[in-house]
Amino acid sequence: MKSILTLIAFLILFNFKGLSQESINAYKYVIVPTSFSFLNEPDQYQINSLTKFLFEKQGFETLLADEEFPEDLNNNRCLGLYADVEKHKAFLNTKLQVHLKDCNNKVVLSSEIGQSREKEYSKVYNLAIRDAFKSFENLNYTYQPSSKIVVNNTRTPSKIEENPKVQEEIDRLKREVEALKALRLEKEAAEAKALAEKEETLEQELTNMEEKEEKIVKKEAKKELVETLKKESKSDEKIQTLFANPVANGYTISDASSKVLYHLVFSGKEDVYIVKGQDAIVYKMNNSWIVSNASDSGVSMKTLNVKFN
């Protein structure tokens, strides 16, 4: 009795496998989507590319969904099986199962559930997919055209394809759209160039204005200094008369009591002297001698009434 039951189970399994094999062989292509539902972006971790590779390894002519389809597949999408990978809920491992569906979204073949305990997504999905494909290793797929699929699902030409004039009009409109796009891009490029030239001109004008303002400020400062010197020269009677006596490499400036107030050292520049022991210089401007002192509070200038001996 047990032997009879075993034989019946074997025959059922054999017939089912035969029917499945016949069904698979009727399809010429396998189409793999650019992404699966459990992924966040196209071909993440190269899972879709791996699926395509593994189907090709089993002898299927495999295409990614964004590739250009052959003419017969374009005319009859039912020539292809559409791959999908389902992620099953699991606690400590990752479980993936591969399905092949026909053009009516009916499952034609499913793999065993592949598993992996790896932690990294890039590894766990790769290993689980490969584990699932082990159940496809004995498919022995060979394409055998099915008259039912070819005849019943052949796409009939559309009315647009049957009317060359309509197609010509569509092509003309497409060309016009492309021409308008090119014109728009050319216009945008010209506007961008004009804007850049305008910005460059404005920057140059701003630089010129800054230079002009700087010259005006210097001119006003010089004018103010001259006015100050003129005022001081008018009150010479109030300015102490000092005497310059030549010494090595410069002069000493003394008051009427022969007290040395400044020891001038020649700077190397005409009419400009460094005051020894002080943070100051003495220089000649508009026939007047000026002493300029630098301190923490700023720079102070004073006119000297100097007579050279």
C-alpha positions as protocol buffer text, in pm:
chain_id: "A"
residue {
  index: 1
  type: MET
  ca { x: 0 y: 0 z: 0 }
}
residue {
  index: 2
  type: LYS
  ca { x: 282 y: 237 z: 93 }
}
residue {
  index: 3
  type: SER
  ca { x: 462 y: 161 z: -235 }
}
residue {
  index: 4
  type: ILE
  ca { x: 147 y: 246 z: -433 }
}
residue {
  index: 5
  type: LEU
  ca { x: 110 y: 584 z: -259 }
}
residue {
  index: 6
  type: THR
  ca { x: 476 y: 664 z: -324 }
}
residue {
  index: 7
  type: LEU
  ca { x: 434 y: 578 z: -693 }
}
residue {
  index: 8
  type: ILE
  ca { x: 123 y: 797 z: -723 }
}
residue {
  index: 9
  type: ALA
  ca { x: 303 y: 1092 z: -559 }
}
residue {
  index: 10
  type: PHE
  ca { x: 598 y: 1046 z: -796 }
}
residue {
  index: 11
  type: LEU
  ca { x: 370 y: 1042 z: -1102 }
}
residue {
  index: 12
  type: ILE
  ca { x: 186 y: 1355 z: -987 }
}
residue {
  index: 13
  type: LEU
  ca { x: 516 y: 1536 z: -928 }
}
residue {
  index: 14
  type: PHE
  ca { x: 653 y: 1419 z: -1263 }
}
residue {
  index: 15
  type: ASN
  ca { x: 342 y: 1534 z: -1453 }
}
residue {
  index: 16
  type: PHE
  ca { x: 343 y: 1872 z: -1276 }
}
residue {
  index: 17
  type: LYS
  ca { x: 710 y: 1925 z: -1357 }
}
residue {
  index: 18
  type: GLY
  ca { x: 643 y: 1829 z: -1718 }
}
residue {
  index: 19
  type: LEU
  ca { x: 355 y: 2074 z: -1745 }
}
residue {
  index: 20
  type: SER
  ca { x: 565 y: 2347 z: -1582 }
}
residue {
  index: 21
  type: GLN
  ca { x: 854 y: 2278 z: -1820 }
}
residue {
  index: 22
  type: GLU
  ca { x: 624 y: 2290 z: -2123 }
}
residue {
  index: 23
  type: SER
  ca { x: 473 y: 2617 z: -2000 }
}
residue {
  index: 24
  type: ILE
  ca { x: 813 y: 2782 z: -1944 }
}
residue {
  index: 25
  type: ASN
  ca { x: 948 y: 2677 z: -2283 }
}
residue {
  index: 26
  type: ALA
  ca { x: 662 y: 2860 z: -2457 }
}
residue {
  index: 27
  type: TYR
  ca { x: 807 y: 3197 z: -2359 }
}
residue {
  index: 28
  type: LYS
  ca { x: 1091 y: 3353 z: -2552 }
}
residue {
  index: 29
  type: TYR
  ca { x: 1202 y: 3630 z: -2318 }
}
residue {
  index: 30
  type: VAL
  ca { x: 1236 y: 3718 z: -1950 }
}
residue {
  index: 31
  type: ILE
  ca { x: 1195 y: 4086 z: -1860 }
}
residue {
  index: 32
  type: VAL
  ca { x: 1352 y: 4205 z: -1533 }
}
residue {
  index: 33
  type: PRO
  ca { x: 1228 y: 4537 z: -1385 }
}
residue {
  index: 34
  type: THR
  ca { x: 1474 y: 4814 z: -1306 }
}
residue {
  index: 35
  type: SER
  ca { x: 1382 y: 4789 z: -936 }
}
residue {
  index: 36
  type: PHE
  ca { x: 1194 y: 4561 z: -695 }
}
residue {
  index: 37
  type: SER
  ca { x: 936 y: 4670 z: -437 }
}
residue {
  index: 38
  type: PHE
  ca { x: 1168 y: 4615 z: -139 }
}
residue {
  index: 39
  type: LEU
  ca { x: 1440 y: 4837 z: -289 }
}
residue {
  index: 40
  type: ASN
  ca { x: 1457 y: 5217 z: -268 }
}
residue {
  index: 41
  type: GLU
  ca { x: 1618 y: 5295 z: -602 }
}
residue {
  index: 42
  type: PRO
  ca { x: 1679 y: 5135 z: -944 }
}
residue {
  index: 43
  type: ASP
  ca { x: 1917 y: 4839 z: -939 }
}
residue {
  index: 44
  type: GLN
  ca { x: 2008 y: 4902 z: -575 }
}
residue {
  index: 45
  type: TYR
  ca { x: 2295 y: 4677 z: -464 }
}
residue {
  index: 46
  type: GLN
  ca { x: 2297 y: 4555 z: -832 }
}
residue {
  index: 47
  type: ILE
  ca { x: 2015 y: 4310 z: -744 }
}
residue {
  index: 48
  type: ASN
  ca { x: 1829 y: 4364 z: -1072 }
}
residue {
  index: 49
  type: SER
  ca { x: 2146 y: 4320 z: -1277 }
}
residue {
  index: 50
  type: LEU
  ca { x: 2223 y: 4003 z: -1079 }
}
residue {
  index: 51
  type: THR
  ca { x: 1872 y: 3866 z: -1145 }
}
residue {
  index: 52
  type: LYS
  ca { x: 1917 y: 3930 z: -1519 }
}
residue {
  index: 53
  type: PHE
  ca { x: 2255 y: 3754 z: -1512 }
}
residue {
  index: 54
  type: LEU
  ca { x: 2119 y: 3448 z: -1329 }
}
residue {
  index: 55
  type: PHE
  ca { x: 1830 y: 3408 z: -1576 }
}
residue {
  index: 56
  type: GLU
  ca { x: 2074 y: 3435 z: -1867 }
}
residue {
  index: 57
  type: LYS
  ca { x: 2282 y: 3167 z: -1697 }
}
residue {
  index: 58
  type: GLN
  ca { x: 1976 y: 2937 z: -1718 }
}
residue {
  index: 59
  type: GLY
  ca { x: 1949 y: 2999 z: -2093 }
}
residue {
  index: 60
  type: PHE
  ca { x: 1679 y: 3269 z: -2098 }
}
residue {
  index: 61
  type: GLU
  ca { x: 1706 y: 3565 z: -2333 }
}
residue {
  index: 62
  type: THR
  ca { x: 1676 y: 3833 z: -2065 }
}
residue {
  index: 63
  type: LEU
  ca { x: 1613 y: 4207 z: -2090 }
}
residue {
  index: 64
  type: LEU
  ca { x: 1593 y: 4487 z: -1837 }
}
residue {
  index: 65
  type: ALA
  ca { x: 1264 y: 4677 z: -1857 }
}
residue {
  index: 66
  type: ASP
  ca { x: 1434 y: 4999 z: -1971 }
}
residue {
  index: 67
  type: GLU
  ca { x: 1620 y: 4832 z: -2259 }
}
residue {
  index: 68
  type: GLU
  ca { x: 1501 y: 4852 z: -2620 }
}
residue {
  index: 69
  type: PHE
  ca { x: 1280 y: 4549 z: -2689 }
}
residue {
  index: 70
  type: PRO
  ca { x: 1309 y: 4328 z: -2999 }
}
residue {
  index: 71
  type: GLU
  ca { x: 1042 y: 4385 z: -3264 }
}
residue {
  index: 72
  type: ASP
  ca { x: 855 y: 4059 z: -3194 }
}
residue {
  index: 73
  type: LEU
  ca { x: 834 y: 4141 z: -2822 }
}
residue {
  index: 74
  type: ASN
  ca { x: 712 y: 4492 z: -2902 }
}
residue {
  index: 75
  type: ASN
  ca { x: 440 y: 4341 z: -3120 }
}
residue {
  index: 76
  type: ASN
  ca { x: 351 y: 4072 z: -2868 }
}
residue {
  index: 77
  type: ARG
  ca { x: 438 y: 4143 z: -2505 }
}
residue {
  index: 78
  type: CYS
  ca { x: 300 y: 3801 z: -2410 }
}
residue {
  index: 79
  type: LEU
  ca { x: 613 y: 3641 z: -2557 }
}
residue {
  index: 80
  type: GLY
  ca { x: 787 y: 3741 z: -2237 }
}
residue {
  index: 81
  type: LEU
  ca { x: 776 y: 3635 z: -1874 }
}
residue {
  index: 82
  type: TYR
  ca { x: 805 y: 3916 z: -1622 }
}
residue {
  index: 83
  type: ALA
  ca { x: 1036 y: 3859 z: -1327 }
}
residue {
  index: 84
  type: ASP
  ca { x: 954 y: 3971 z: -976 }
}
residue {
  index: 85
  type: VAL
  ca { x: 1130 y: 3913 z: -644 }
}
residue {
  index: 86
  type: GLU
  ca { x: 919 y: 3888 z: -330 }
}
residue {
  index: 87
  type: LYS
  ca { x: 1065 y: 3959 z: 14 }
}
residue {
  index: 88
  type: HIS
  ca { x: 910 y: 3740 z: 285 }
}
residue {
  index: 89
  type: LYS
  ca { x: 887 y: 3849 z: 646 }
}
residue {
  index: 90
  type: ALA
  ca { x: 1153 y: 3689 z: 864 }
}
residue {
  index: 91
  type: PHE
  ca { x: 1301 y: 3754 z: 1207 }
}
residue {
  index: 92
  type: LEU
  ca { x: 1670 y: 3664 z: 1199 }
}
residue {
  index: 93
  type: ASN
  ca { x: 1730 y: 3614 z: 829 }
}
residue {
  index: 94
  type: THR
  ca { x: 1630 y: 3751 z: 489 }
}
residue {
  index: 95
  type: LYS
  ca { x: 1402 y: 3546 z: 263 }
}
residue {
  index: 96
  type: LEU
  ca { x: 1355 y: 3616 z: -108 }
}
residue {
  index: 97
  type: GLN
  ca { x: 1149 y: 3429 z: -368 }
}
residue {
  index: 98
  type: VAL
  ca { x: 1162 y: 3473 z: -745 }
}
residue {
  index: 99
  type: HIS
  ca { x: 841 y: 3468 z: -951 }
}
residue {
  index: 100
  type: LEU
  ca { x: 787 y: 3459 z: -1326 }
}
residue {
  index: 101
  type: LYS
  ca { x: 454 y: 3605 z: -1441 }
}
residue {
  index: 102
  type: ASP
  ca { x: 289 y: 3616 z: -1782 }
}
residue {
  index: 103
  type: CYS
  ca { x: 152 y: 3927 z: -1954 }
}
residue {
  index: 104
  type: ASN
  ca { x: -172 y: 3888 z: -1756 }
}
residue {
  index: 105
  type: ASN
  ca { x: 21 y: 3901 z: -1424 }
}
residue {
  index: 106
  type: LYS
  ca { x: -43 y: 3531 z: -1362 }
}
residue {
  index: 107
  type: VAL
  ca { x: 238 y: 3342 z: -1187 }
}
residue {
  index: 108
  type: VAL
  ca { x: 380 y: 3081 z: -1423 }
}
residue {
  index: 109
  type: LEU
  ca { x: 674 y: 2966 z: -1210 }
}
residue {
  index: 110
  type: SER
  ca { x: 812 y: 3041 z: -862 }
}
residue {
  index: 111
  type: SER
  ca { x: 1145 y: 2950 z: -710 }
}
residue {
  index: 112
  type: GLU
  ca { x: 1207 y: 2802 z: -370 }
}
residue {
  index: 113
  type: ILE
  ca { x: 1257 y: 3065 z: -99 }
}
residue {
  index: 114
  type: GLY
  ca { x: 1622 y: 3171 z: -80 }
}
residue {
  index: 115
  type: GLN
  ca { x: 1767 y: 3268 z: 256 }
}
residue {
  index: 116
  type: SER
  ca { x: 2069 y: 3443 z: 406 }
}
residue {
  index: 117
  type: ARG
  ca { x: 2173 y: 3554 z: 757 }
}
residue {
  index: 118
  type: GLU
  ca { x: 2418 y: 3820 z: 645 }
}
residue {
  index: 119
  type: LYS
  ca { x: 2371 y: 4165 z: 802 }
}
residue {
  index: 120
  type: GLU
  ca { x: 2484 y: 4389 z: 516 }
}
residue {
  index: 121
  type: TYR
  ca { x: 2211 y: 4452 z: 258 }
}
residue {
  index: 122
  type: SER
  ca { x: 2454 y: 4436 z: -34 }
}
residue {
  index: 123
  type: LYS
  ca { x: 2556 y: 4083 z: 71 }
}
residue {
  index: 124
  type: VAL
  ca { x: 2231 y: 3944 z: 213 }
}
residue {
  index: 125
  type: TYR
  ca { x: 2020 y: 4020 z: -95 }
}
residue {
  index: 126
  type: ASN
  ca { x: 2288 y: 3884 z: -327 }
}
residue {
  index: 127
  type: LEU
  ca { x: 2318 y: 3556 z: -136 }
}
residue {
  index: 128
  type: ALA
  ca { x: 1941 y: 3513 z: -92 }
}
residue {
  index: 129
  type: ILE
  ca { x: 1878 y: 3563 z: -467 }
}
residue {
  index: 130
  type: ARG
  ca { x: 2147 y: 3312 z: -557 }
}
residue {
  index: 131
  type: ASP
  ca { x: 2002 y: 3065 z: -306 }
}
residue {
  index: 132
  type: ALA
  ca { x: 1655 y: 3104 z: -462 }
}
residue {
  index: 133
  type: PHE
  ca { x: 1792 y: 3043 z: -813 }
}
residue {
  index: 134
  type: LYS
  ca { x: 1927 y: 2703 z: -707 }
}
residue {
  index: 135
  type: SER
  ca { x: 1574 y: 2566 z: -759 }
}
residue {
  index: 136
  type: PHE
  ca { x: 1594 y: 2676 z: -1128 }
}
residue {
  index: 137
  type: GLU
  ca { x: 1915 y: 2486 z: -1199 }
}
residue {
  index: 138
  type: ASN
  ca { x: 1738 y: 2181 z: -1348 }
}
residue {
  index: 139
  type: LEU
  ca { x: 1484 y: 2365 z: -1564 }
}
residue {
  index: 140
  type: ASN
  ca { x: 1668 y: 2280 z: -1887 }
}
residue {
  index: 141
  type: TYR
  ca { x: 1489 y: 2569 z: -2056 }
}
residue {
  index: 142
  type: THR
  ca { x: 1467 y: 2566 z: -2437 }
}
residue {
  index: 143
  type: TYR
  ca { x: 1241 y: 2806 z: -2623 }
}
residue {
  index: 144
  type: GLN
  ca { x: 966 y: 2623 z: -2813 }
}
residue {
  index: 145
  type: PRO
  ca { x: 724 y: 2865 z: -2988 }
}
residue {
  index: 146
  type: SER
  ca { x: 362 y: 2822 z: -2891 }
}
residue {
  index: 147
  type: SER
  ca { x: 105 y: 2893 z: -3163 }
}
residue {
  index: 148
  type: LYS
  ca { x: -144 y: 2993 z: -2894 }
}
residue {
  index: 149
  type: ILE
  ca { x: 80 y: 3269 z: -2757 }
}
residue {
  index: 150
  type: VAL
  ca { x: 199 y: 3386 z: -3100 }
}
residue {
  index: 151
  type: VAL
  ca { x: -141 y: 3390 z: -3273 }
}
residue {
  index: 152
  type: ASN
  ca { x: -376 y: 3502 z: -2998 }
}
residue {
  index: 153
  type: ASN
  ca { x: -162 y: 3786 z: -2869 }
}
residue {
  index: 154
  type: THR
  ca { x: -17 y: 3934 z: -3188 }
}
residue {
  index: 155
  type: ARG
  ca { x: -64 y: 4308 z: -3180 }
}
residue {
  index: 156
  type: THR
  ca { x: -265 y: 4453 z: -3467 }
}
residue {
  index: 157
  type: PRO
  ca { x: -131 y: 4770 z: -3625 }
}
residue {
  index: 158
  type: SER
  ca { x: -290 y: 5087 z: -3492 }
}
residue {
  index: 159
  type: LYS
  ca { x: -481 y: 5328 z: -3712 }
}
residue {
  index: 160
  type: ILE
  ca { x: -193 y: 5573 z: -3689 }
}
residue {
  index: 161
  type: GLU
  ca { x: 51 y: 5313 z: -3824 }
}
residue {
  index: 162
  type: GLU
  ca { x: -190 y: 5231 z: -4109 }
}
residue {
  index: 163
  type: ASN
  ca { x: -203 y: 5597 z: -4217 }
}
residue {
  index: 164
  type: PRO
  ca { x: 137 y: 5724 z: -4340 }
}
residue {
  index: 165
  type: LYS
  ca { x: 13 y: 6085 z: -4360 }
}
residue {
  index: 166
  type: VAL
  ca { x: -75 y: 6087 z: -3993 }
}
residue {
  index: 167
  type: GLN
  ca { x: 267 y: 5946 z: -3907 }
}
residue {
  index: 168
  type: GLU
  ca { x: 435 y: 6209 z: -4125 }
}
residue {
  index: 169
  type: GLU
  ca { x: 244 y: 6482 z: -3942 }
}
residue {
  index: 170
  type: ILE
  ca { x: 352 y: 6339 z: -3607 }
}
residue {
  index: 171
  type: ASP
  ca { x: 714 y: 6331 z: -3723 }
}
residue {
  index: 172
  type: ARG
  ca { x: 687 y: 6692 z: -3844 }
}
residue {
  index: 173
  type: LEU
  ca { x: 548 y: 6805 z: -3509 }
}
residue {
  index: 174
  type: LYS
  ca { x: 829 y: 6622 z: -3329 }
}
residue {
  index: 175
  type: ARG
  ca { x: 1085 y: 6805 z: -3543 }
}
residue {
  index: 176
  type: GLU
  ca { x: 918 y: 7138 z: -3466 }
}
residue {
  index: 177
  type: VAL
  ca { x: 927 y: 7063 z: -3094 }
}
residue {
  index: 178
  type: GLU
  ca { x: 1298 y: 6979 z: -3114 }
}
residue {
  index: 179
  type: ALA
  ca { x: 1363 y: 7300 z: -3310 }
}
residue {
  index: 180
  type: LEU
  ca { x: 1177 y: 7505 z: -3048 }
}
residue {
  index: 181
  type: LYS
  ca { x: 1380 y: 7338 z: -2773 }
}
residue {
  index: 182
  type: ALA
  ca { x: 1704 y: 7422 z: -2953 }
}
residue {
  index: 183
  type: LEU
  ca { x: 1588 y: 7783 z: -3006 }
}
residue {
  index: 184
  type: ARG
  ca { x: 1498 y: 7815 z: -2638 }
}
residue {
  index: 185
  type: LEU
  ca { x: 1838 y: 7682 z: -2532 }
}
residue {
  index: 186
  type: GLU
  ca { x: 2011 y: 7922 z: -2771 }
}
residue {
  index: 187
  type: LYS
  ca { x: 1808 y: 8214 z: -2633 }
}
residue {
  index: 188
  type: GLU
  ca { x: 1888 y: 8116 z: -2274 }
}
residue {
  index: 189
  type: ALA
  ca { x: 2259 y: 8096 z: -2360 }
}
residue {
  index: 190
  type: ALA
  ca { x: 2249 y: 8443 z: -2521 }
}
residue {
  index: 191
  type: GLU
  ca { x: 2067 y: 8588 z: -2219 }
}
residue {
  index: 192
  type: ALA
  ca { x: 2319 y: 8431 z: -1982 }
}
residue {
  index: 193
  type: LYS
  ca { x: 2607 y: 8577 z: -2185 }
}
residue {
  index: 194
  type: ALA
  ca { x: 2447 y: 8924 z: -2189 }
}
residue {
  index: 195
  type: LEU
  ca { x: 2390 y: 8906 z: -1813 }
}
residue {
  index: 196
  type: ALA
  ca { x: 2753 y: 8806 z: -1753 }
}
residue {
  index: 197
  type: GLU
  ca { x: 2876 y: 9096 z: -1969 }
}
residue {
  index: 198
  type: LYS
  ca { x: 2648 y: 9338 z: -1783 }
}
residue {
  index: 199
  type: GLU
  ca { x: 2777 y: 9215 z: -1447 }
}
residue {
  index: 200
  type: GLU
  ca { x: 3135 y: 9256 z: -1568 }
}
residue {
  index: 201
  type: THR
  ca { x: 3060 y: 9614 z: -1683 }
}
residue {
  index: 202
  type: LEU
  ca { x: 2899 y: 9700 z: -1349 }
}
residue {
  index: 203
  type: GLU
  ca { x: 3197 y: 9557 z: -1160 }
}
residue {
  index: 204
  type: GLN
  ca { x: 3435 y: 9767 z: -1372 }
}
residue {
  index: 205
  type: GLU
  ca { x: 3224 y: 10080 z: -1313 }
}
residue {
  index: 206
  type: LEU
  ca { x: 3224 y: 10008 z: -939 }
}
residue {
  index: 207
  type: THR
  ca { x: 3603 y: 9969 z: -941 }
}
residue {
  index: 208
  type: ASN
  ca { x: 3641 y: 10297 z: -1130 }
}
residue {
  index: 209
  type: MET
  ca { x: 3413 y: 10472 z: -881 }
}
residue {
  index: 210
  type: GLU
  ca { x: 3611 y: 10335 z: -586 }
}
residue {
  index: 211
  type: GLU
  ca { x: 3938 y: 10451 z: -743 }
}
residue {
  index: 212
  type: LYS
  ca { x: 3786 y: 10792 z: -814 }
}
residue {
  index: 213
  type: GLU
  ca { x: 3659 y: 10823 z: -456 }
}
residue {
  index: 214
  type: GLU
  ca { x: 4002 y: 10724 z: -323 }
}
residue {
  index: 215
  type: LYS
  ca { x: 4166 y: 10997 z: -533 }
}
residue {
  index: 216
  type: ILE
  ca { x: 3911 y: 11252 z: -410 }
}
residue {
  index: 217
  type: VAL
  ca { x: 3974 y: 11153 z: -47 }
}
residue {
  index: 218
  type: LYS
  ca { x: 4350 y: 11185 z: -93 }
}
residue {
  index: 219
  type: LYS
  ca { x: 4307 y: 11518 z: -267 }
}
residue {
  index: 220
  type: GLU
  ca { x: 4084 y: 11650 z: 12 }
}
residue {
  index: 221
  type: ALA
  ca { x: 4328 y: 11527 z: 277 }
}
residue {
  index: 222
  type: LYS
  ca { x: 4616 y: 11699 z: 102 }
}
residue {
  index: 223
  type: LYS
  ca { x: 4410 y: 12016 z: 65 }
}
residue {
  index: 224
  type: GLU
  ca { x: 4323 y: 12008 z: 435 }
}
residue {
  index: 225
  type: LEU
  ca { x: 4690 y: 11962 z: 527 }
}
residue {
  index: 226
  type: VAL
  ca { x: 4792 y: 12253 z: 305 }
}
residue {
  index: 227
  type: GLU
  ca { x: 4526 y: 12474 z: 464 }
}
residue {
  index: 228
  type: THR
  ca { x: 4651 y: 12378 z: 808 }
}
residue {
  index: 229
  type: LEU
  ca { x: 5007 y: 12461 z: 712 }
}
residue {
  index: 230
  type: LYS
  ca { x: 4897 y: 12795 z: 569 }
}
residue {
  index: 231
  type: LYS
  ca { x: 4720 y: 12882 z: 893 }
}
residue {
  index: 232
  type: GLU
  ca { x: 5026 y: 12783 z: 1093 }
}
residue {
  index: 233
  type: SER
  ca { x: 5255 y: 12981 z: 865 }
}
residue {
  index: 234
  type: LYS
  ca { x: 5042 y: 13292 z: 923 }
}
residue {
  index: 235
  type: SER
  ca { x: 5106 y: 13261 z: 1293 }
}
residue {
  index: 236
  type: ASP
  ca { x: 5481 y: 13211 z: 1267 }
}
residue {
  index: 237
  type: GLU
  ca { x: 5532 y: 13462 z: 1538 }
}
residue {
  index: 238
  type: LYS
  ca { x: 5367 y: 13218 z: 1779 }
}
residue {
  index: 239
  type: ILE
  ca { x: 5581 y: 12922 z: 1661 }
}
residue {
  index: 240
  type: GLN
  ca { x: 5912 y: 12868 z: 1837 }
}
residue {
  index: 241
  type: THR
  ca { x: 6211 y: 12920 z: 1612 }
}
residue {
  index: 242
  type: LEU
  ca { x: 6437 y: 12615 z: 1602 }
}
residue {
  index: 243
  type: PHE
  ca { x: 6789 y: 12577 z: 1466 }
}
residue {
  index: 244
  type: ALA
  ca { x: 6924 y: 12291 z: 1254 }
}
residue {
  index: 245
  type: ASN
  ca { x: 7290 y: 12207 z: 1298 }
}
residue {
  index: 246
  type: PRO
  ca { x: 7454 y: 11958 z: 1063 }
}
residue {
  index: 247
  type: VAL
  ca { x: 7600 y: 11638 z: 1212 }
}
residue {
  index: 248
  type: ALA
  ca { x: 7712 y: 11308 z: 1063 }
}
residue {
  index: 249
  type: ASN
  ca { x: 7430 y: 11165 z: 849 }
}
residue {
  index: 250
  type: GLY
  ca { x: 7175 y: 11428 z: 953 }
}
residue {
  index: 251
  type: TYR
  ca { x: 7098 y: 11725 z: 1178 }
}
residue {
  index: 252
  type: THR
  ca { x: 7024 y: 11816 z: 1536 }
}
residue {
  index: 253
  type: ILE
  ca { x: 6730 y: 12049 z: 1598 }
}
residue {
  index: 254
  type: SER
  ca { x: 6779 y: 12279 z: 1897 }
}
residue {
  index: 255
  type: ASP
  ca { x: 6584 y: 12562 z: 2057 }
}
residue {
  index: 256
  type: ALA
  ca { x: 6720 y: 12908 z: 2141 }
}
residue {
  index: 257
  type: SER
  ca { x: 6880 y: 12770 z: 2458 }
}
residue {
  index: 258
  type: SER
  ca { x: 7075 y: 12513 z: 2249 }
}
residue {
  index: 259
  type: LYS
  ca { x: 6867 y: 12228 z: 2394 }
}
residue {
  index: 260
  type: VAL
  ca { x: 6853 y: 11944 z: 2141 }
}
residue {
  index: 261
  type: LEU
  ca { x: 6487 y: 11858 z: 2068 }
}
residue {
  index: 262
  type: TYR
  ca { x: 6528 y: 11623 z: 1770 }
}
residue {
  index: 263
  type: HIS
  ca { x: 6814 y: 11420 z: 1631 }
}
residue {
  index: 264
  type: LEU
  ca { x: 6739 y: 11373 z: 1258 }
}
residue {
  index: 265
  type: VAL
  ca { x: 6888 y: 11079 z: 1064 }
}
residue {
  index: 266
  type: PHE
  ca { x: 6875 y: 11086 z: 684 }
}
residue {
  index: 267
  type: SER
  ca { x: 6625 y: 10826 z: 555 }
}
residue {
  index: 268
  type: GLY
  ca { x: 6773 y: 10794 z: 209 }
}
residue {
  index: 269
  type: LYS
  ca { x: 6487 y: 10992 z: 57 }
}
residue {
  index: 270
  type: GLU
  ca { x: 6528 y: 11362 z: -15 }
}
residue {
  index: 271
  type: ASP
  ca { x: 6395 y: 11594 z: 259 }
}
residue {
  index: 272
  type: VAL
  ca { x: 6279 y: 11302 z: 474 }
}
residue {
  index: 273
  type: TYR
  ca { x: 6448 y: 11230 z: 811 }
}
residue {
  index: 274
  type: ILE
  ca { x: 6392 y: 10977 z: 1087 }
}
residue {
  index: 275
  type: VAL
  ca { x: 6377 y: 11113 z: 1442 }
}
residue {
  index: 276
  type: LYS
  ca { x: 6623 y: 10915 z: 1651 }
}
residue {
  index: 277
  type: GLY
  ca { x: 6475 y: 10768 z: 1968 }
}
residue {
  index: 278
  type: GLN
  ca { x: 6117 y: 10854 z: 1870 }
}
residue {
  index: 279
  type: ASP
  ca { x: 5847 y: 10697 z: 1655 }
}
residue {
  index: 280
  type: ALA
  ca { x: 5845 y: 11000 z: 1427 }
}
residue {
  index: 281
  type: ILE
  ca { x: 5973 y: 11145 z: 1102 }
}
residue {
  index: 282
  type: VAL
  ca { x: 6045 y: 11499 z: 979 }
}
residue {
  index: 283
  type: TYR
  ca { x: 5981 y: 11585 z: 614 }
}
residue {
  index: 284
  type: LYS
  ca { x: 5948 y: 11891 z: 394 }
}
residue {
  index: 285
  type: MET
  ca { x: 5619 y: 11986 z: 226 }
}
residue {
  index: 286
  type: ASN
  ca { x: 5539 y: 12313 z: 48 }
}
residue {
  index: 287
  type: ASN
  ca { x: 5855 y: 12476 z: 188 }
}
residue {
  index: 288
  type: SER
  ca { x: 5754 y: 12386 z: 545 }
}
residue {
  index: 289
  type: TRP
  ca { x: 5905 y: 12123 z: 773 }
}
residue {
  index: 290
  type: ILE
  ca { x: 5657 y: 11885 z: 933 }
}
residue {
  index: 291
  type: VAL
  ca { x: 5713 y: 11649 z: 1226 }
}
residue {
  index: 292
  type: SER
  ca { x: 5480 y: 11347 z: 1223 }
}
residue {
  index: 293
  type: ASN
  ca { x: 5447 y: 11147 z: 1546 }
}
residue {
  index: 294
  type: ALA
  ca { x: 5282 y: 10805 z: 1572 }
}
residue {
  index: 295
  type: SER
  ca { x: 5120 y: 10695 z: 1899 }
}
residue {
  index: 296
  type: ASP
  ca { x: 4849 y: 10460 z: 2026 }
}
residue {
  index: 297
  type: SER
  ca { x: 4592 y: 10736 z: 1981 }
}
residue {
  index: 298
  type: GLY
  ca { x: 4690 y: 10799 z: 1620 }
}
residue {
  index: 299
  type: VAL
  ca { x: 4922 y: 11018 z: 1412 }
}
residue {
  index: 300
  type: SER
  ca { x: 4981 y: 11385 z: 1499 }
}
residue {
  index: 301
  type: MET
  ca { x: 5153 y: 11642 z: 1277 }
}
residue {
  index: 302
  type: LYS
  ca { x: 5310 y: 11976 z: 1366 }
}
residue {
  index: 303
  type: THR
  ca { x: 5484 y: 12244 z: 1163 }
}
residue {
  index: 304
  type: LEU
  ca { x: 5841 y: 12329 z: 1266 }
}
residue {
  index: 305
  type: ASN
  ca { x: 5994 y: 12674 z: 1214 }
}
residue {
  index: 306
  type: VAL
  ca { x: 6348 y: 12562 z: 1139 }
}
residue {
  index: 307
  type: LYS
  ca { x: 6646 y: 12774 z: 1042 }
}
residue {
  index: 308
  type: PHE
  ca { x: 6945 y: 12588 z: 901 }
}
residue {
  index: 309
  type: ASN
  ca { x: 7292 y: 12706 z: 1002 }
}
